[in-house]
Amino acid sequence: MRPVFLLAILLTSGFAASAGAAADDWANPPFTVVAARVELTVGRELSMVSIRMMLQYVERDDTRHNARVFVHCPLYVDKTVTDWHDAVSAADIKLQVAGQIFTPVDGGIVSADVLSDYPVPEDAAVAFLTFEIPRSAATWRFEVQVNHIQPNFHHHGALLAAFTPWLPKVTHVQKVFEFADKDFEVVIRGLSGVTFRKYTANDEVLADTPTELKVIPVHRKTIAVEILPAAAPPAAKQN
């Protein structure tokens, strides 16, 4: 049985009191993720993140029958960003449900160690952004697509691209849903000419090459690759 899997997405029936509290405000979600795939496409300076999730309604958690639900999405931003509005612009983040595009309605900036135990970025922070979705779009089972860009960051001299899964532990939901490993996956790929090596990951590695890392995620275990220097162009032939 898989634990409840919320990746970097935290679903609640109300907005957390603060961005710092958002990471723990999943205790009574009206929905849980039953399948998810994350693709991180790595460039030299920035990476593109694509998250596709299938969410399913958990009736016993919806006691208030709200007309709207909130999705809290943490993501890495440059450490110089101090306002969540600037984080939205920098990340160009969008959430799509049932053909509708949503942008954040609230947010905050916190230290990167709120999201990840290791490696904690030296030059990045975390923005917690909140999306508001009408209940009419959030049916019994529905798909959510989140796309954004994020900076690559440094850790002990290494240039990293990374993603941190978030898997809250909701015991009664674990008893309701049976999850298979194949339903949850994080894939990191390099753009043309970009190579990397695994920097940190859990033991559930499915593929590990200079251009692809594929992992079954584990709660708060950051999946990171070290971006390698560009190969030098071949020397010109001498006549």
Secondary structure, DSSP 8 states (H G I E B T S, - for coil): ------TT-EEESS--SSHHHHTTTTSS-SEEEEEEEEEEEE-SSEEEEEEEEEEEE-GGG-TT--SEEEEEEEEEEETT--SHHHHHHHHT-EEEETTEEE--SEEEEE-GGGT-SSS--SSEEEEEEEEEEETTTS-SEEEEEEEEEEE-EEETTEEEEEE-------HHHHHH----GGGEEEEEEE-TT--EEEEE--S-EEEEETTEEEE---TT--EEEEE------------
